[in-house]
């Protein structure tokens, strides 16, 4: 069983705050399963409120339109203490909202989860504005004000900007990274915490204030930072390993939950750490109760020990905007595994890129590197999606999921001069006073040390000891992987992904391509510096 060590409290000097939002989103109907009636869904919300009140926690409830106009939910939400509970909008599009807005309903059921019907991306920009106006005006009639928070699995940039410009929302939330779950793929984004989205692509972090929508979007659901990524390698779809209390091997298991919150509060985190707790009522109280109760108990321990800050979603949005004019760098450090595989991982995000390191059986590789470009226009900005699925991506340099197969695991690996993969001991991670994440890896196959420095603009890798002048990085992929590289020059790699061209530049070191080797990065004077801040093509 994982126990919480007596680490620094949230108000200690140089300790980044650990922010938790309890967010539950509410639908009136669930057409997929007969026994999940409107009454079952309503009682699920009643039970969620009951346990939240028991611990005197702050929480946010986001109402889908069909729940918003239901008198039972109206009465229930109006009775909640305003200083403890926030009521906001859940932005899926059910039949009553469409018809009230003067549009034709195209769904199979009163609520249809297909992306071209149940989400704003399935409607024209003009239709999206009508849907928003209808929801907002009815919300104000019921609660006396407009909602400050709007969440969804995904929201298009046109809708989000319209909600900000006309109705003054202050925070949003969207789904964690995933491949294929429910037909929705969001891949390569800002992995954890909040970001300011591009005005032309709400999944893409903006690099510059003038190109961003000034509303932070927070990633939901609390992915397993080690195991979610590789779950389903070679199959084209991921399984779910997350903090959602309904999942028995994730948020429904006390040991897993204690492991999750142990690293969340005790490992280094740049600027702040964030996680959303909670569950949609569609999963029902019967299925989520055990995990929900486990998590509330753990949160109570952490609140009493001063290790976390519980806020509503809008409070976190206001805090974020007060402290950050642009998306800040953040990190997730996990050096203990809950499984027998004994893996370790580091996630780093900035407004320019994200990167993931994975330590496995003494080896180290970059499992993922994606670039962000605020000018990459979403498919759904001006045109409605016509598929039951939805796809949001960023720009890959390393993609350990899509470029892997059942036989080959992709990654950018550390190798010695003779071509053998380096081996070493455990990782050590620290935050620097300059706002960088520093990771050190003592090596044993050649006695020395690899140092990886993550900062907002660049990734800096260096080596000492017997590794000097005797190491490089090499990308391995499945033979059938569809790589985006167009041209590899010593100081510049050019790529094209989903009709968008992009470049990655080296400040120090050189790119090379050899036969049967898609990419190598060779150090210069024992350093590799990859610059992610340049968008010049």
N, C-alpha and C positions, 0 to 999 in steps of 0.2 A: 504494500500500500504506500503510495506517495504521501509524504507529509510536507507541510509548508515550513521551510526553514525561517529563522528569525532574520529576514533580510531588512533592508532599509524601508522605512515607511514612505508613503506617497509625498509627505511634506518635507522629507529630508533633503539636504543640500545635494544638488547634482543628480537627483533621482527623477527620472521621467515619469509623469503620471500614467497610471494604468486605468483606462476609462472603459467602463462597461455600460452598454445600453441593453435594457430588457425591452425587446420589441416583439409584440405579438400582432399578427395581422389577421384580419377577420373577414370571412366570407359568409354569406347567408345560406348558400346551397353547395352541395357536393354531389354532382350527378354521376360520378364514377362508381360509387358503392351504395347499394340500396339502404343498408342499415344506418348510414350516416345521414340522418334526417336533419331538418332545420333545428329541431329541439336539441338533438345531440350536439350540434355545432354551437348553439347558444349556451348550453350548460358547460361546454368546454371553456368558453370565455368567462363564465361565472366562476369556475374553479380556478382559473388562472388569476383572476382578480383576488379571490379569497386568499390564496397562498402569498401573493405579493403584499397584500395588506397585513397578513400575519407577520411578515418580516419588516413591514414599514419601508419597503423599497420604492424607489421611483421607477416608473415604467411608462412605455408608450404603446398605445393601441392604434393601429392603422386600419381604417375601415374601407373595405370595398363598397362601391355605391349601393349594391343590393342590401348590405348590412346597414349602411348609413340611413336609408329610408325606411328601415324596419323599426316600428315604434318600440319594440322590446330593447333593441340595442341603443336607441336614443335615450330611453329612460335609464338604462344601465350605465351608460357613459356620463350622462348628466349628473348622476349621483356620486361620481368619483371626485375626490378632493383635487382641486385644480393645481395645488402646489405639489402634488405627488404624482399625478397621472397626466400625461399628454394624450390628446386624441388628434390623430392626423389622417391622411389619406393613403389608402393602398391602391396603386394605380394599375389595376387590371380592369378590363372593360366588359361588364356584364350587359345582358339584354336590356334591363330597365334604363340604364344610362344611355345606351345607343338610341333607343326609341324616344326617350325624353328629349334628346338632342335633335330630333327630327331626321334621324338616319335609319336606314334599313338594317335590321339584324340578320347576320349571315351565319350565325352559329348553329351548332347541333343541339345545344342545351342552353338554358338561361345563363349559365356561365360556361364558357368554352375556353379551355387552356391552350388551344392552338394559337400560334403566334400571330397569324393573320387576322384573327378575330378577337382574341382575348387581351391583346396588348395594343398600345397606341401606334406601334410600328405598322399595324395592318390598315391604317387609315391615312388619308391625305393630310397634309399640314392644316388645311382649312377645317377638316373634320376633327382633327385633334383639338383645335382651339374651341370648337363647339362643345366637345365632350368635357373639356376642362371648365369652360364657363358654366355648364350645367351643374357639374359636381360642386364647384366652388360656391355658386349661388345657393344651392340647396344646403350645403354645409353651413353657410353663414346664417341661413334662416333657422337652422336647427340649433346651432351652438353660439350664434351671435358674433362670430368672427371667422376669418378664413384659417385653414390649417397652416401651421408653420412647417410641417414635415410631410413629405410625400415619398413613399417607398414603392418599389416594384422589383421584379426579377430583372427588368431592364427598362429604362426610359430613354426615349430618343432625345437628342439635343434640342430640337425645335420645341417639344413639349416642355422640357425642363426650363428653357430660357423664357418661354411664355409664362409659365407659372411664377418665375422670379420677377419678371418685368411687370406683370399685371397684378399679381396677388401676393408678392413679397415673401415667398417661402424661404426658409433659412437653412434647410438640411434635406438631404435625400439619402436613400440607401438602395443598393442593388445586390444581386446575387454574387456569391463567391465565384471564383474561376471554376469552370466545369466544362466537360465535353459531352454533349448529347443528352444530358439528363432532361427528361420531359420535352425533348426536342430543342432545348436551348443550349447554345454553345457560347461561352464567354471565355476567351483564352488569350493569355499574354498580358493581362492588365496589371494595374497597380494592385499588388497581391493582398495587402492587408492594411486596414485603416482607411483614412479619407484622402480624397484628391479633388482638385478643381478640374472639371471636365472641359474639353475643347468645345467651342461654340458650334462645331460642325460634326462632333462625334462624342456622345456622352460617355462612352466607354473609355475613350482615350484621354489621359491626363494632358492638360495644356502645359506648354513650356513658358509662356509669357502672359502677364496679366491681361493685356489687351485682347488676347485670343481665348480667354477662359470665361466660362459661366461662373459667376462668383458665388456658387452654391457648392459646398463640399458634399461629395457622395461617399458614403461609408460602405465598405464591403461587409456583407452579412455572413452569418452561419458558422463561422469558426472552423475552417478546414483543418484537418490534421496536416500540419506543416511537413511531416515526413512522408506519410504513406498515401495521402490523397492523390498526389501527383502521378505516381506509378500504378495506381489501381486501374487495371484494365489495359496495361501496355499491350500493343499489338492487336487490340480488338476494335479500336476506333471509338470506344465509349468508356467513360469512367464510372466506377461505382462511387458511392457517397460515403465518406468517412468524415463526419463533422460533429459539431457541438449540438446539433439538433437533438433534443431529448428523446425523440422517437427511435433513434438508431441504437440498437443494443450493443454494437461494437464501437460506438462513439459516445455521444452525449447521454446515452442511457445507461452507461456503465460507470460506476463510481470510481473505479481505479483509473480508467481513461480520463475522466473529468479532473481528478486530482492531479494527474500527470499534466494535463493541459494547463490548468491554472498555476501549477508549480513553476513551469518555465515562464508563463505569462507575467507573473509578478516578480520573479527572482533573477531572470537572465537579463543581460543588457538590452536596452531598447532605445534607439535614437529618437529624440524628441518626445515621443509618447508611445503607448501601446493601446490598441483598441480591439474590442470584441463585442459582438452582438449575441445576446442570449435570448431565447424565446422560441416560439413555434406557431405556425399557422394553425387555426382551429380545425382545418380540414383533417388533420391527423387524429383528432378527438382526444379527450382527456383520458379515456381508458388506455390508449396506446402511449401517451406521453407522460402520464402522471409520475411514474417511478423516476424517470430521468429528470423531470422538472423539479421534483422534490429534492433529489440529490443535488442539483445545481443551486437551488435556492439556499440549501444548507451550507454549501461551500462558499457562496457569495456572502452569506451572513458572517462566516468566519473571517473572510478577507476584509469586509467592511469594518468589523470590530477591531481587527489588527491594523487598520489604517493602510492597507496595501492596495485597495482599489477605490475608485471614485465612481459611484453610480449616478448616471444622469439620464434625463430624457433625451431623445434624439435631437430635438431643437436646441436644448442646452448645449449639447456637444457641438452642434453646428455653429452656434454663436461663439463658443469658446475657440473653435478652430479658426473662424474668420478674424477674431480679435488677435490671435497669435501668429497667423500665417497669411501673408499676402499672396504667396504662391504655394504650391504643393510642397511640403517639406520632405526631406529624406526620413525614412523609417526603416526599422529592421526587426526581424524575428530570429531569435537565437534559440536553438533547441539542441542541447548537447547530451540529453538522456532520452533514450527510446523507451516506449512502453512495451515494445515487443522484444522477442528474443533475437531479432536481427541486429540489434544494437547499432542502429544508424544514427547519424547526427546531421543536422542541416542548418543552413544560414539563408535567410531571405533578406534582400535589400531592395528598397524601392526609392526612387526619386522622381522628379517631374520629367526626367530624361530617359530613364530605363529602369528595368528590374533585372535582378540576377538571383540565382539560387545555386548554392554549393551543397553537395551531398558527400558525406564521409561514409564509406562502406567497406568494412573488413580491411581497414588500414589504408585504403586508397581514397583519393579525393578527385572529384570532377565537378565542373560546372554543368549542372543538369539543365539549366534554363537561363537564357539571356534574351530579353526582348526590348526593343527600342520603342519609344513613344514619339509620335509626330502629330502635333495639333492640327496640321493641315490635311491629314488623311480623312477624307469625307466619308461618313458612314453611308452604307447602302440605303439607309432608311431616312436620311435627313429630309429629302424632298419627295421621295416616292414611297408608296406603301409597299410593305412586303406582301408577297402573294403565296408564300409557302407556310405550311404549318410549323416549320422550324424557324429558328432565328440564329444569326451568326454575328458575333462581334470578335474582332481580332486586333492585335497589334503586330509589330514587325519583328520577325525572328532572326536572331543570330545563332542561337542554340535552342533547339526544341527537343527536349528529352522524351516527350510523349509522342508527338506526331512523327518524329524521325526514328522511332524505335520499332522493333518487330517482336514477335514471340521469341526469336532467336538472338537478336542483337539489341542491346540497350545503348541508346545514343547518349553522347555527352562529350564535353571538351575536357580531355584528360591530361593530367600532369605526367610527363614522361622524361626519362633520363636520356642522355645523348645516344645511348645504344638502343633506344627504342622500347625499353622496358618501362612498364607503368611503375611510378614511384609508390613506395609504401612508407607509412609513418605512424605516429602515435596520435593521441587525441588533439582536437582543436582547442585553441584558447581564443576567446573573443572578448574585446574590450571596446568601449567608446572612448574616442579621443576628445580633448577639450575643444578641438576645432570642428566638432560635429561630424566626425568620420567614424566608421566602424572598422576596427582593425582585427584581423584574424591571422593567427600564427599557427603553423603546422610543422612541428618537428618531424623530420624524415629519418628513416632508419636504413632503407636500401642504399642510400648514399647519405652519410651523416651530414645533416645541415638543417636548414629551416626555410620553408616557403612562407612568405608574408603576403597577405592580400588586404589591400586598403580600398574600402568602398567610400567614395565621396560623391557628392551630388552630380558632378559632371563626368567623372571618369572612374575607371577601375585600374588600380595600380598593383602589379604583381612583381615580386622580387624574390631573390634567393641568396642564401649565404652558405658558408661551409663548403663541403665537397661538391655541392650542387653548382657552385659558381662555374659559369660557362659550360654547363653540362645538363641543361634541361630545356624543355619547350612544352607547348600545349598542342594537342592534336585532337581534332574532331573525328569521332567515329559515329557512323550512322548505319541504319539498315541499308543494304544495297538498293532496295527499291524506293528509298525515301525521296520525296520530291523536294529537292533543295532549292532555295530561292536565289542562289548566288549567280549573278550574271558575269561578273568580271572580278578577278582577284589580282590586285596590284600590291607592290610592297607596302605602301602606306595607306591603301584604301581598298575596301571591299564594297562592291556595288551589288545590290540585290533588287529583286522585284517580287512583291507578294500581293496577290489580289489586285493586280494592275497598278500598284503603287511602288514607285522606285525609291530607293533609300541607300544611304552609304554609312559605313562604319569606318572611322579613321583611327590610325595608330599614331600616337605622339612619339612613342618609343617602341622599337621592335619592328618586325616585318611579317606580313602575311605571305604565305607561299602555298601553292597547290602542286602536289605530286601525283603521279599516276596511282590510281586506286586509293588516294588519300584526299578527301574533299577539302581539307583546310588544316594548315599548321600555322602557329604563331610562334616566331622565333624571337627570343629576347635580345636586346642590345645592352651591353654592360650590365647583364643580369637583371634587366627590368623590361617589363611590358606595360605600356600605358595605353589603354583603349579609351578614346575620347567619344563620349556619347552626346555631347552638347551641340555638335555641329550638325546642321541640317542642310548645308550646301551640297548640291549634287554635282 
